[in-house]
């Protein structure tokens, strides 16, 4: 027993007298003896040695906070099986700032951004000294100079002088800026697009003040165009002539065509076959064509789109599209042909879309069989902010659309319809997330019976109220057949937890319905699900129970979610 005690011991470290959490945390980080806590095999000799240096550790930890004259009482007391180390700390008076000199010399002395950065410094006479604040001020001034193109900027004087005898400190920072650098010749190495076309997306110009962040933006802009697999931007100060830095953008083109085909299954569509083709650059002006085709048990679609890039921001375009759909509804069917022209562009952080759509729809709901023709102008706004485009743990998205038609203007009815969809995700614990969804829609029409099926609201399905079949919820006729509604309200709360190697589980509650007068009376569904995080998204297998009818059986829902 005595031999074992001599060879190994434990230590309990106590720091008393500190009221500032940040100071106490720093002391714990500096105290070497504190690292032995919880170690039941520490050697007594090591404990006594680290105890002897503990006061110096504490002094070192206090200096960044301006405490240079602390009073420390320390005691190492043997107890059964080890020691208790106690340190009672009186920080003493804080060191305050006395003389402060912050100066910019050279050509940058007149730069307003640098003057504002100096004035914004929290280093003030008689303020308490904080070493991190001094370092942050120094870094902020130099970073601002670099951003303004003064790449040779350096501190000719950078001094923090502390006089512990009187608890006062002086600061001297003198930045010599040197000459400002500018962008030189800008060369983009690519031969697949017209230089004039690609030049529209170059956000830097020769002769402008050099800013490295602009080069990052340039790289992202060119990558977002979708014509290149790789974009590399090189700008080396050593290559500068007359303080102008040449910029070389090296690119690797993507394949000009892409084809895809697949088979799958979704609860809303049943078994399906899909095929698609994309021509990414029909010409040197970057025009594109997309074709897609789907055959399934519920809905068959054929769509095509011709895209013309416009503007100076990636994603801005004019599109012309055509499509045909054949859908089997819960109590009917529809056959739709659409033609559309749209203008798409960025409005700040929002993606805005103006469109004009011509629709011809032959539909049958209940015993009502009709042919509807509509010319519908509309506008939509979309914004997405996600931590990860495939598996987000933090972020949100919003979508708003409004469109309508006027009778006798190539339309056989007048209506106005609006829809809002909000989604969010929040991190929970280390590998969990909370998913929230809400959707609201409303139509105002002369005669509801004249609205085609595609312009009516239905609820139910994988992305609506699980536990109910796809578009099986809504107002019904006298025989109980679903005919769709003028209003929509749905929502969902889901908790998802990844447990092992990308596999996990989820629990959820959905609510909502479609109605024909005011707020629809909601029905509810809840259930559990299996989750697998794949490279293309989260594979979902849900079992959901509907609550409005005890005779309804639980439904199986299968799908893939990317993003939200």
Secondary structure, 3 states (H helix, E strand, C coil): CHHHHHHCEEEEEEEECCCCHHHHHHHHHHCCHHHHCCCCCECHHHHHHHHHCHHHHHHHHHHCCCCCCCEEEEEEEEECCEEEEEEEEECCCCCEEEEEEEEEECHHHHCHHHHHHHHCCCCCCCCECCHHHHHHHHHHHHHHHHHCCCCCCEEEEEEEEEECCCCEEEEEEEEECCCCCEEEEEEEECCCCCHHHHHCCCCCCCCCECCHHHHHHHHHHHHHCCCEEEEEEECCHHHCECCEEEEEEEEEECCCEEEEEEEEEECCCEEEEEEEEEECCCCCCCCEEEEEEEEECCEEEEEEEEEEECCCCCCCEEEEEEEEEEEEECCEEEEEEEEEEEEEEEECCEEEEEEEEEEEEEEEECCEEEEEEEEEEEEEEEEEEECCCCCCCCEEEEEEEEEEECCCCCCCCCEEEEEEEEEEEEEECCCEEEEEEEEEEEEEECCHHHCCHHHCECECCCCCCCCCCCCCECCECCCCCECCECEEEEEEEEEEEEEECCEEEEEEEEEEEEECCCCCCCEEEEEEEEEEEECCEEEEEEEEEECCCCCCCCEEEEEEECCC
